[in-house]
Amino acid sequence: MKKLWRILRSPSSKYSLLALLLAGAGITLAGVIALHKGFEYTSSIEFCTSCHTMQQNYAEYKESIHFKNASGVRATCADCHQAKDFPRKVLRKLEASKDLYHHFVTKKIDTPEQFEEHRLEMAQKVWARMSRQKSTTCKSCHSYEAMDHSKQSAKAAFEMNKAAAADMNCIECHKGIAHELPNMAGGFKKAFQDLETQSANVSPDAKTLFSISEKDLYATDDASKEVQGTLLPASQVTVLEHKGDMIKVQIDGWLEKQGKGRVMTEYMGKRVFKATIRGEVKEHQQILGEETDPTTHMVWQHVRVTAWMKQGNMLTSIQPVWNYAADMYRSTCNACHAAPDPAHFTANGWISGLSAMSAYYRLDKTEERTLLKYLQNHGKDTGGAGHH
């Protein structure tokens, strides 16, 4: 102990204790400054986008509200991807070392094509990290308590109040806020291929069929003639006759009495589209009855038409189509927010609801029509999900 005490009192015969303490303090201060400046530099946009593999991300970010907005407040890369507290900041820097490995060694996302191939994988890792951290990076700027709901739209205020009550993670509803969403369609694309395979094995004796895609309608069994309408996806028909690769079908639905009345709907007063008809197909329609919609006071006609169409892309049950559409709904709408239950909106309400989100998902016209039909047929006023 005495020896240790002597060393502590006189650590060096050449330098005084004060000099050594000052030197140590200087080295420590220099290290702290170097560490701070290092973190500051490696957290800058310039550093984050210095690699060519980040240029696509940077271009997407510059189109987002986090880059340019009315308030002039800009959220940078580090604001979203790096926690503010020191321990998690250090951890994030250590985790980022693997990005350097992939950039310089594996070249995993070296081209735009490779970037797109791995976009979903990368996005899911970021979403998972944000969820584990309870969206702490988002909440370092956005606070439930500081929100003035009177300055939000009625819908936004309603949803934010629910989110605040549950202390939800921001990432549950705001994926795709700064970068393009990855294509999450792999699952339901494969499901549609399965539907096509099933449709090829449908018995020719089947009397009730459901479409899985659009089908051209003809007035006769000659498909070289002019198309007289279109059967829309997820629509029921009754088979009346077969002739070669053509089938004659009966379609029941509703038409608005006022106007040209070319769009058949599944229900009276609800714009759940079943088919479009024109020409001879419409001219020979049979009117089964009339009803007045008590909400709009519009008169609707219950009609029946017959038409010819090519065989194929038809199933004997609607349930596989609904299963496919439900998978599509989960893959697209749940990609960037917590999608509401289909029974949350009415059949007509889903038209505007889905249209408002059309800029954020990647669906072709047939897929979009099938998804809308699924949501409408499971809406608040069509019996909900348990009815079909």
WOHU-V650197 format. One record per backbone hydrogen bond with DSSP energy under -1.0 kcal/mol. CO is the residue of the C=O (numbers start at 1). NH is the residue of the N-H. E is the energy in kcal/mol with one decimal. If there is no record, write none. Layout:
co=CO nh=NH e=E
co=CO nh=NH e=E
This chain:
co=1 nh=5 e=-2.5
co=2 nh=6 e=-2.3
co=3 nh=7 e=-2.1
co=4 nh=8 e=-2.3
co=5 nh=9 e=-2.3
co=6 nh=10 e=-2.9
co=16 nh=20 e=-2.2
co=17 nh=21 e=-2.5
co=18 nh=22 e=-2.7
co=19 nh=23 e=-2.5
co=20 nh=24 e=-2.7
co=21 nh=25 e=-2.7
co=22 nh=26 e=-2.5
co=23 nh=27 e=-2.6
co=24 nh=28 e=-2.6
co=25 nh=29 e=-2.7
co=26 nh=30 e=-2.7
co=27 nh=31 e=-2.4
co=28 nh=32 e=-2.5
co=29 nh=33 e=-2.7
co=30 nh=34 e=-2.7
co=31 nh=35 e=-2.6
co=32 nh=36 e=-2.7
co=33 nh=37 e=-3.0
co=34 nh=38 e=-2.5
co=35 nh=39 e=-2.6
co=36 nh=40 e=-2.7
co=37 nh=41 e=-2.8
co=38 nh=42 e=-2.6
co=41 nh=44 e=-1.5
co=44 nh=48 e=-2.5
co=45 nh=49 e=-2.2
co=47 nh=50 e=-1.5
co=51 nh=54 e=-1.7
co=52 nh=55 e=-1.3
co=54 nh=58 e=-2.4
co=55 nh=59 e=-2.3
co=56 nh=60 e=-2.0
co=57 nh=61 e=-2.5
co=58 nh=62 e=-2.0
co=60 nh=63 e=-1.1
co=61 nh=64 e=-1.7
co=64 nh=67 e=-1.1
co=64 nh=68 e=-1.6
co=66 nh=75 e=-2.1
co=76 nh=80 e=-1.1
co=77 nh=81 e=-2.5
co=78 nh=82 e=-2.0
co=85 nh=89 e=-1.9
co=86 nh=90 e=-2.6
co=87 nh=91 e=-2.1
co=88 nh=92 e=-2.3
co=89 nh=93 e=-1.9
co=90 nh=94 e=-2.1
co=91 nh=95 e=-2.5
co=92 nh=96 e=-2.0
co=94 nh=97 e=-1.2
co=95 nh=98 e=-1.4
co=96 nh=99 e=-1.1
co=96 nh=100 e=-1.1
co=97 nh=101 e=-1.6
co=98 nh=102 e=-2.4
co=99 nh=103 e=-2.1
co=100 nh=104 e=-2.7
co=101 nh=105 e=-2.7
co=101 nh=106 e=-1.1
co=102 nh=107 e=-2.2
co=107 nh=110 e=-1.3
co=111 nh=115 e=-2.7
co=112 nh=116 e=-2.3
co=113 nh=117 e=-1.9
co=114 nh=118 e=-1.7
co=118 nh=122 e=-2.4
co=119 nh=123 e=-2.7
co=120 nh=124 e=-2.6
co=121 nh=125 e=-1.5
co=122 nh=126 e=-1.9
co=123 nh=127 e=-2.9
co=124 nh=128 e=-2.3
co=125 nh=129 e=-2.2
co=126 nh=130 e=-2.6
co=127 nh=131 e=-2.3
co=128 nh=132 e=-2.4
co=129 nh=133 e=-1.9
co=130 nh=135 e=-3.4
co=131 nh=134 e=-1.5
co=135 nh=139 e=-2.6
co=138 nh=141 e=-1.6
co=138 nh=142 e=-2.7
co=144 nh=147 e=-1.1
co=148 nh=151 e=-1.9
co=149 nh=152 e=-1.4
co=153 nh=157 e=-2.9
co=154 nh=158 e=-2.1
co=155 nh=159 e=-2.3
co=156 nh=160 e=-2.9
co=157 nh=161 e=-2.1
co=158 nh=162 e=-1.6
co=159 nh=163 e=-2.4
co=160 nh=164 e=-2.6
co=161 nh=165 e=-2.0
co=162 nh=166 e=-1.5
co=163 nh=168 e=-2.4
co=169 nh=172 e=-1.6
co=170 nh=173 e=-1.5
co=170 nh=174 e=-1.5
co=185 nh=189 e=-2.4
co=186 nh=190 e=-1.7
co=187 nh=191 e=-1.7
co=188 nh=192 e=-2.0
co=189 nh=193 e=-1.6
co=190 nh=194 e=-1.8
co=191 nh=195 e=-1.8
co=192 nh=196 e=-2.3
co=193 nh=197 e=-2.0
co=194 nh=198 e=-2.5
co=195 nh=199 e=-2.5
co=196 nh=200 e=-1.3
co=198 nh=201 e=-1.4
co=199 nh=202 e=-1.2
co=203 nh=206 e=-1.6
co=207 nh=239 e=-3.2
co=209 nh=237 e=-2.4
co=210 nh=315 e=-2.6
co=211 nh=234 e=-2.4
co=215 nh=231 e=-3.3
co=217 nh=228 e=-3.5
co=218 nh=308 e=-3.0
co=222 nh=225 e=-1.5
co=228 nh=278 e=-2.2
co=229 nh=217 e=-2.6
co=230 nh=276 e=-2.4
co=231 nh=215 e=-2.3
co=235 nh=211 e=-1.9
co=237 nh=209 e=-2.1
co=238 nh=250 e=-2.6
co=241 nh=248 e=-2.9
co=243 nh=246 e=-2.0
co=245 nh=311 e=-2.6
co=246 nh=243 e=-2.8
co=247 nh=309 e=-2.1
co=248 nh=240 e=-3.4
co=248 nh=241 e=-1.4
co=249 nh=307 e=-2.1
co=250 nh=238 e=-2.1
co=251 nh=305 e=-2.4
co=253 nh=303 e=-2.8
co=254 nh=265 e=-2.2
co=255 nh=301 e=-3.2
co=262 nh=277 e=-2.7
co=264 nh=274 e=-3.5
co=264 nh=275 e=-1.3
co=265 nh=254 e=-1.8
co=270 nh=272 e=-2.2
co=272 nh=266 e=-2.9
co=274 nh=232 e=-2.5
co=275 nh=264 e=-3.3
co=276 nh=230 e=-1.9
co=278 nh=281 e=-1.0
co=279 nh=283 e=-2.2
co=280 nh=284 e=-1.7
co=282 nh=285 e=-1.9
co=286 nh=304 e=-2.2
co=289 nh=302 e=-2.9
co=291 nh=300 e=-3.6
co=293 nh=297 e=-2.9
co=298 nh=293 e=-3.0
co=299 nh=257 e=-2.5
co=300 nh=291 e=-2.6
co=301 nh=255 e=-2.4
co=302 nh=288 e=-3.7
co=302 nh=289 e=-1.1
co=303 nh=253 e=-2.2
co=304 nh=286 e=-3.0
co=305 nh=251 e=-2.9
co=307 nh=249 e=-3.3
co=308 nh=218 e=-2.7
co=309 nh=247 e=-2.8
co=313 nh=212 e=-2.1
co=315 nh=210 e=-2.6
co=318 nh=322 e=-2.0
co=319 nh=323 e=-2.7
co=320 nh=324 e=-2.1
co=321 nh=325 e=-2.5
co=322 nh=326 e=-2.7
co=323 nh=327 e=-1.9
co=324 nh=328 e=-2.0
co=325 nh=329 e=-2.5
co=326 nh=330 e=-2.2
co=327 nh=331 e=-2.2
co=328 nh=332 e=-2.4
co=329 nh=333 e=-1.4
co=329 nh=334 e=-1.1
co=336 nh=175 e=-1.8
co=337 nh=339 e=-1.0
co=341 nh=344 e=-2.7
co=345 nh=380 e=-3.3
co=346 nh=350 e=-1.7
co=349 nh=353 e=-1.9
co=350 nh=354 e=-2.6
co=351 nh=355 e=-1.8
co=352 nh=356 e=-2.1
co=355 nh=358 e=-1.3
co=357 nh=360 e=-2.1
co=364 nh=368 e=-2.6
co=365 nh=369 e=-2.3
co=366 nh=370 e=-2.3
co=367 nh=371 e=-2.6
co=368 nh=372 e=-2.5
co=369 nh=373 e=-2.3
co=370 nh=374 e=-2.3
co=371 nh=375 e=-2.4
co=372 nh=376 e=-2.7
co=373 nh=377 e=-2.4
co=376 nh=379 e=-1.4
co=379 nh=382 e=-1.1
co=379 nh=384 e=-2.0
co=384 nh=387 e=-1.6
